[in-house]
Amino acid sequence: MADPRAPSESNRPALALHVPEPKYRPGDKADFSHIDIGQPGDQPRPDEGIHPSQMAGLAYGLVRVLGDDNHAHGPWNPRLDPETLRTMLGHMALVRAFDERMFRGQRQGKTSFYMKCTGEEATSIAPAMALASDDMVFPSYRQQGILLVRGYPLIEMINQIYSNKADKLKGRQLPIMYSSREHSFFSISGNLATQCPQAVGWAMASAIKGDSRIAASWVGEGSTAEGDFHSACTFAAVYNAPVILNVVNNQWAISSFSGFAGAERTTFAARGLGYGIAALRVDGNDALACYAATEWAANRARGNDGPTLIEYFTYRAEGHSTSDDPSGYRSAQEREEWPLGDPVTRLKNHLIAIGEWDEQRHAAMDLECAERVKATTKEAEKNGILGHGLHHPFHTMFEDVYEDLPWHLEEQAEQAIRERIAKFGTERPFG
């Protein structure tokens, strides 16, 4: 018998499912006037030991330093000397030149895949300069700038992209998924958000050992919907791990806009507050703000005051990768209309405004970077490119997993190599 207290179905309002939808699609005119970017210098800079419950304003606002007048403003100004600023600008110019050359190389069939970081350079280069060189970094696939800051050779990056005979990873990683123990750069993984719990675990181990090194991870805003991200936040908060969890909110996860990861409901920085983690939301196109936020978070971690989640509010200026065409899902005007501008241009204009740079020197620097990348690329191409042979010998696919290769794999390796030599006369089919 039906419960007489229950309302009848006809009296209940119909439920409705909300499906996020980006404001602009191809053919639409982009207008970002609804985004409140605040004013440079408006956000306070609290003591690094502040309790996360007191940081709501910093998680929902936007830490900015560079203003429309190209000068630095407010308490988050890191007050870097001109030479450091020029070095930072040089790294940003170099990674942009590198991206352009590697993108063309992919289009020419020299490699299978590439991912540019155009418009996001400040979110990796400035933090890398604020960290200690031996702090362990757990990057995503758009933080090539960290390697450049840490002095990793350009030619090694290109060898890896080409998967040629000089590739130190022996062709086992997708192009752009670098790894360098010597530069405290953890292996990039194509599985989204795995680097977050790895960074937290490494930071916990550093604390257990009484070390002084901290960890930092980078992840896109779309990947914060992955369970690994939330596991990382839980462990970081519970164990007070000395770690920085960077979320690069570039508005688009491949062809899905940030609303599908929760951007319509709150900021990504605000997620940290729910876990009891300090949280900062930062202008990701302002190199000075990015540096200052990392410096603050690093000081907090080294002082045993806990982890920090930083959301870098930025924009992916180009496609997700060489396999992506953004004109199929977003307005062509978005890049030009983005209210926070271009990070390279903003830092350049700041240096010019304080009398430490000029257009002529900038043009010369761009040319020097382009020539350096071009020359290094030609040198790397001597080691091989896609489809032209000069790759690692076939037998290396059986190496570096076991200390002593099991008997059944030894048999498989010997059989495979014999068959390859019988077919090609060598282990190298083109070599």
N, C-alpha and C positions, 0 to 999 in steps of 0.2 A: 504493500500500500504506500502511495506517495506521501512524503512528509508535507502536511498542510502548511507548515511554516515556510517552506521553500517557495520563492517567487516563481511564477510561471515563466516559461521561456520567452513568451511574447513581451513580458515586461522588462526583460534584460536588454541593456544597450548592446549593440553588435560590437564585437571586438574588431580591431583593425591592426594589421601588421605594418610596421614602419620599415621601409627598405631605403637605405641611404642612397642619395642621388647627388652627384656633383652639380654645382651651380651652373657650370658652363660646359658645353659639349662642342664638338667641331662645328664651326660656323657661327657660334655665339660670340658676342663681344664680352670680353672679360672685364670685370669690375670688382676690385678687392677693397672697396671703400668700407665694407662691413667689418673688416679686420681692424681691431684696435691695437695698434702697435705702440701706443704710448709715446712718451718723449724721452730722449736720451738723458740719463741722469736722474730720472724720477724714482727708480727703485733703490731702496736702502741696501747697504752692504753690511749685514749683521756679522757678529763674531762667529768664527767657524764652529764654536761649540754650541750654537743655538739648538734648541729642541725643535724637531721637525714640526711639531704642532703650531709653532709660531711662524711658519714659513708660507702660509697660504697665499699671501700677496705675491711672493716671489714665484710660486708655482702657477699662478693664474695670470700674472702680469708678464712683462717682457724686459729682461735686463738688456739695456742698450747703453753704448758709450759714444759712438760716432754720430754726430748730428748732421742735419742738412747743410750746416755751415762748414762741414768737413773737419771740425775740431772735436776733441774728446771732452766729455762732460760727466760730472757726477762721481760718486764714491767708488764706482766699479772701474774707473780708469786705472789700468795697471801701471801707468807712467813708465812705459818702456822707452829706452833711449833710442835715438834715431837709427843707430846702426842695427839694433835688434829689429826695428820695424822694417828696415831695408832688407835684412836677411829674410824676414817673414814674407815680404813681398816677392823676393827672388824665388823662394820655394813655391809660392803660389803660381808665379809665372812659369816656372819650370814644369810643374805638374800639368799645367794647361797645355803647354807645348808638347809634352809627352803624350797627353791624351789625344791631341790632334793627330800626331804622327801614328800612333797605334791604331786609331780609328781608321785612318786611310790604309794602313797596312792590312787591316781586316777586310776592307772593301776590295783590296787588290788580291785577296786570296792568300796572304802570307800567314795568316792565323785564322782559327775558326771562330774566335769570340773575343769581344772586348767590352769593358764597361767604363764610361767616362764619369768624372765627378764634377763636371762643369757646373758652377754656381754653388758648389758645396765645399770648395777648397778650404775655407776658413774653419770648417768643423773638424778637420783632421790636422791641418798644419799648425794652427794656433794651439790646440790642446797638446800636440806632440812637443811643441817648444816649451810649454808650461810644465810638463812632466819631467822627471829625471830620466836620463837616457837608459837607465837599467830598470825602470818601472816596466812591468810586463803588460803588453797591450794585446788585446783579443779583438781584432778588427772584423768588420764585415768586408764586403767586396768593393767598397768605394772609398777606402782609406789609403790609397797608394801614396798620398802625401806624407804619411807617417814614415814610410821607408826613406823618402827623400830627405826628410828632416834628420833622420838618424844616420845618414851617410851610406845607405845601401847602394851599391853600384848600379847605375842605370842599365849597364849591359847585362847584369844578372836578371833584372826584371824583364828585359826584352827576350833573353834566352828562354826564360820560363814561359813567356807569352807564345813564343814560337815552338816550344816543346822540342827544341833542337838538341844536338849532341852535347851542348854545354849546359843544358838545363840541370841545375843541381837537384831538382825534384824528379829527374829522369822521366819526364813526360807523364807522371802519374796524377797530376792535378790539372783541372780545367784551367785554361789561360786566365791570368790575373789572380789566381789563388796562391799567393806567395807564402813563404815561410822562412824565417831566419832566427835561429836560436841566438846567434851572436848579437843580433840587434833587438833581442827581447820582443820579438814579433811572432806571435803564435800563428800556427797554420790556419789559413782561411778555410772555412767550410762552406760548401754550397747548401748545407742543411740550415735553414733559417733559425736563428736565435740560440743555437747550441753554444756559441761563444759566451753567452751570458752566465750560465751556471759554471762554465769552465773558469771564467774570470773570478767569480766569487770563490770557487774552490781553491784556486791558486792563491787568492788573497788570504783566505783562511789558513792555508798552509804557511804562508809567509808570517802570519801572526803567531801561529803555533811555534814556529822556529825562533821567534823573537827577532826576525829580520826587520829591515827598514824599508823594503820595497813594497809598493802598492801595485794594484792592478787596475786596468781600465778596459772596458769593452765598448764596442759600437754596434748599434743595431738600427735598422730602419723602423719607422713608426708602424708599418704594416706588420712587422715581425713581433711587435709587442702583443699581438693576439695569440702568439704561440705559447704553449704551456711552459716551455723552457724559460721564457722571460719571467713568468710569475714565480716559478720555482726559484729562480735566481734572486728575485726580490725577497722572497720569504727567508732564504738562507742568509742573505746579506743582512737583513734586519735582525734576525734571531741571534746570529753570531757576531754582530757588529763588525762585519768584514771590512777591511781597509780597501774599498773598491769604489770606482766611479762607473756608473752605468749610463752611458751616453745613448740617447735616442735621437737619431737624425730624422726629424720630421720634415721630409721634402715634399709633402703633400700627396705623393703618388707611390703606391706599391705596385710596380709594373703598370697594369691598366686599371687598378682599383684605387679610387681616391681614399684619402685618410679617414673618411667617415666610416668605412667598413671596419676600421680598427678601433673605432670609438671616438673619433675627433669631434663628432657633433655633440657629444654629451659633456666632455670635459677636456682639459689639456692632458697631454701625455705626462707632463711633469707632475700633475696632481695625483697620478697613480702612485708615485712614491710616498705621498703623505699617508695614503691608506695603509701602507705597510710600516709606517713609522720611519721612513727614510727621508732625509733632507732632500729638498727638490728645488731646482732652479729651471726657469724657462728663459731661454736666451735667444737674442737675435743672432741666428746662425750665419748671417751675411756680414756681421760686424766682427772682424778678426780680433779687435781689442776686447770685446765682450766675451768672445769664446775663450781667449787666453785667461781673462780675469776669472771666469767661472771655473775653469779647470784648476787654476792656481788655488782658488778658495777651497774647492773640493779636495784637492791633494793635501792641503794643509789640514783640513778636517780629518782626512783618513790617517795621516801621519801622527796626528795628535790623539789617536784612538777615540775620536768623537763619532765615528761611524761612517757608513756609506753615503753616497750622494747620487741622485738620479738627475741628470741634466737633459733637458729637451732642447735641441737646437732647432729653432723655427726657421726653416730655409725653403728653398725651392729647387727641384730637379729641373735644370734648364733644358736638358736634352732627353733623349730616349733612355729607357731603363737600361738597355744594352744595345749591342749591334743587331740583336734579334727583334728589336722593338721599333714600332713606328707610332710615336705619340700623337700624330695628327689624326689617328683613328679614334681617339677617345677624349681628347681635350682641346680646348680652344687654342688656336695658333697664336693668339695675342697674349696668352698668360705670362710668358717669359718677360715680355716688355712691360706688362702692367704690374708685375710683382712689386709691392710697395717698399721692399727692403733692398732693392737694387742688386748690383753685382758686387761680390766681396772683393775681387781684385781691384775694380775701379774705385771702390770706396776707400780701400787702404792707400791706393796710389794718390787719390785726391787729398787724403789726410796728410800724407808726407809733403805734397806740394804746398798745402795750406800752411804748414809750419816751417816752410822754407828749406826742407831737406830733400827735395826731389824736383824733377821737372819732366816735361813731356819728352824732351830729347833723350834724356837718360833712360826713360822708360822704354822708348822705342828701341834704343840700343840694347837694352836688357832683353826685350822680347826677341830681337834678332839673334842675340847671342844664345839664348835658350833654344831657339829653333835650330840653330846650326849645331849646337852641342848634341841635341837629340838626334838630328839627322846623321851626324858622323857616327854616333854610338850605334844607331840602328844599322848602318851599313857594316859596321864591324861585327855586330851580332849576326847579321844575315850570312856571314861567312861560315857560321856554325850550322846553318840550315834553316829552312822555312817550311811551312806546311806543304806536304806532298812532294818535296824535292829530296827526300832522303836525309842523310846525315843526322839520323836520330840515334838514340841509345840502342846498343845491341839488344837483340830479342831476349837474351837470357836474363837481363836485368829485371824483367817482370817477376822473376822468382826470388829476387833478393830483398834484403832489408826488412823482412817480416819476422823470420825465425833466426835465432842465433845459429842453430844447426838445422839445416833444411831436412824435413822428414823424408823418409825413404820414398814414399809414394810421390811426393813432389819432385824428388830428384829424378825418378823415372819419367815423369811427365815432362820435365825440363829437357832431359836428354832426347826423348822422342820428338818433342816439338822442334828442338834445334836441328836434329838430323833431317826432319822433313823440310824444314825451311832451307837448309843448305842444299838439299837435293833439288829443291824447286828453283831457288834463286842463285845458288852457288856461293851464298854468303848468308849470314844472319840478317844483313841489311838488304831488304828487297830492292832498294834503289841506290845502294851505296857501293 
